[in-house]
């Protein structure tokens, strides 16, 4: 049996413990915080809480969501995950938070899904995917920074189930069906195990912890950053 600690700070802060044995995934504990501005302060207490609830001293491995997400929260989550992995001497794996959300949508019955995360500045991070079996997704369009208006036009032309962590995230502007989901421990563990099996079968799949910032921080060099025009952002710029 493998006990996983999962950490994601792409939207809400979601921390949990899952036990996986022979393909069966059992959530032992989960804790959340809707605070989007004090990730550093809430993360360690949440990790302590789920370990106590699961009655384990340390996990066997850690899974961390790599975003995309605003700079500060994502950095806090990944730094915390890396520090704990080093302290406990356990392996750590990175997964795209947008792909985890997409799998949550697929598991809820969506075939084509559009996972969205608040990018601020009146924009969203969006990823389009198709359900690929019970525990994985095929990415149809990689994560991009886009305005709700442009995304709405895309969804009018090519409908998809919208999946997001916030029920009211541009709910009046984006058409079609939507569900509220989160990067929960079972979904993260199932996606990891599926990707590991694909990697072992020869696919080029990595579990990098490189954060998907996709854009500069909201304030850089003492100046507020502008809205995007298209998607000019690259990782870690």
N, C-alpha and C positions, 0 to 999 in steps of 0.2 A: 504494500500500500504506500502511496506517495501523498504527502500532505503539501499542498501548494498555498502560499500566501499570494494574493493578487492585489495589486495597487493600480488604480486609475484615477487621474486628476484632469481628464479632458473636459469634463463638464462639472458634474458633482464630484466630490471626493468619495470613491467607493473602495473599501478595503474588505477583504474576506479571506476565509480559509475553506479550502475544498479538499476532500479526501478522494483519491482516484485509485481504483483497484480493478484490474482486468476489464477496463473500459467503462466501468460504472463510476459515475461522478456524484459525490454526495456533498452538498454544502453544509459545513459545520457551523459557520458563523459569518455574519456580514454586518458591516457598520457603514453609515453614510453621513456625509455632511453637505448641506447645500451652500455652505459658505465658500464663495468663490474668491475671497481676498485674503484669507488667512490659512493657506494650505500648510505652511510650515508648522503653525501652532496646533492644527488639528490632526495631522497625520500620525505622529508618534502615539498620542493617546488612543487613536482608533486602532492602530496595530496592536497595542497592548490589550485593548478590549477584546479583539477577535481571538487573540491567542489564549486569553483567559477563558473565553466562552467555549473555545474548541478544546480546552484542557491540554494544550501542547506547549512545550517550552520554546520550540523553534520549528519552522517548516523544513521540508526537505528540498524545496525549490521555491523561487519567486517568479511571478509573471508580472511584468509592468507594461501599462499602456503607454505607447510612444506618441500619442496625439493623432492628428494635429490638435493644437490647443493654444490659447494665449501663453506667452512666454513664462510668466512667473509661476503659475500653477503647474504647468507641465514640468518645468525645471525642478520644482520642489518634489514632485512625485518621483521623478527619475533619480534624483540625488538620494532621496530617502531609500528607494529600492536598492540602489547600488551600495549604499553604506551598510544596510542590513545584510545584504548578500556577502559582503566582505567580512563583516563582523561574525556572521554565523558560518562562513565558509561553505555556502551552498550555491548551486548554479542559479543563474538568472536569465530570463528570456524576455525579449521585447516583442510586443504585438501591436499592430496599428489599432488604435482605439476606434477609428472609423470602420475598420473591417470587423471588429468585435461587435459594434452596434449593428452592422449589416447582418451579421450572423444571427443576432437577437431578432431582427426583423424576419429573417428567413425562417427561424424556428417558430415564429408566431404565425406563419402561413404565407408570407410573402415570397413570390418567385423572383420578381425584379424589385429591388429595394434601393432607396436613396437615403443613406445615412447622412445626417447633418449635425454639425456642431457649431455653436456660436463663435464666430471669428471677431465679433465686435466691429466697430466702425460701419455698422449697418450691412454686414456681410456674413456669410456662413462658409464653413468648410463643408464640402459635399463630395460624396463618393457613391458611385452607382455600381451595384453588384447583382449577381444572379445566384440563387440557391444552388449549391453543389453538394448533393447528398444531405445527410442529416446534420453534419458537424462542420461544414466548410462552405465557403462562398467563392465564386469566380468574380474577380474584379473586372467590370466592363469599362469603367472610366475612373482613372486614378483621382485621388483627392485634389480638388482645386479650390481656390478662393473665388467666390461668386456672389453677386448681389441676389437677394430674394427675388427681385423682378426678373432677372435673367434666368434663374433657376425655375421660376414659375412658368416661363415660356417653354423651357425644356420639358417640364412635367406635363404641360398641356399637349405637347406633341408626342411625347413618349412617357405615358403614365408609369408611376412606380409607387410602391408603399414607402411613405416617408417615415423614417425612424429617427427619433431624437430623444434626448434626456429631459427636455423641457417641453411640457405640453403646449405652452403659449409661444414657443419660438417661431415667430412669423406665421402663426396659425391662420391669420386672416389673409395672408398673401400667397401662401403655397397651396395649390389645389390638390384635391384627391384625398385618399385615405391616409391616416397617419397613426402610429402607435408610439407610446412613450416607453422607452427602454433604457437600460443602463449597462455598463460594462461589468456585469455581475460575475462572481467567481466561477460558476459552472460553465458559462458561455466562454470565458477566457480559457479555462482548462480544456474544454472540448476542441476549441480552435487550435490550441497549441498541440494537442495530441494528434489531430488530423494533419497539421502541417509537419509534425515530426515524422509521421508515417510516410507522407509524400516525399520528404527529404530522404528518408531511408530508401525509398523506391527509386531514387536517382534525380528527383527534381531539384532545381537550384533554389532552395528556400533557406533564408537566414533568419535569425532571431535577434537582429541588431537592436541595440538600445539607443541608436541615434534618434534624437528628438525631432519630430516633424513640426518645426515652428512655422514653416512656409512663408513667414514674413518677419520683418523686424519687430521689436517690441513697440507698443503703442507710443512710447516716448523714447527717442534715441537722440543722443547728442543735445539733450535739452529741448528738443523740438518735437511736437506732435507729428506723427507720420500721416501721410495722405491716404485716401481710399485707393484701392487697387484699380488699375485699368486692365481688364482681362485678368491674367494670372502671371505676373512677372516674377513671382517669388520663387526662390530656390531654397533647399534645405540649409538651415543654419546661417542664412544671410541676415 
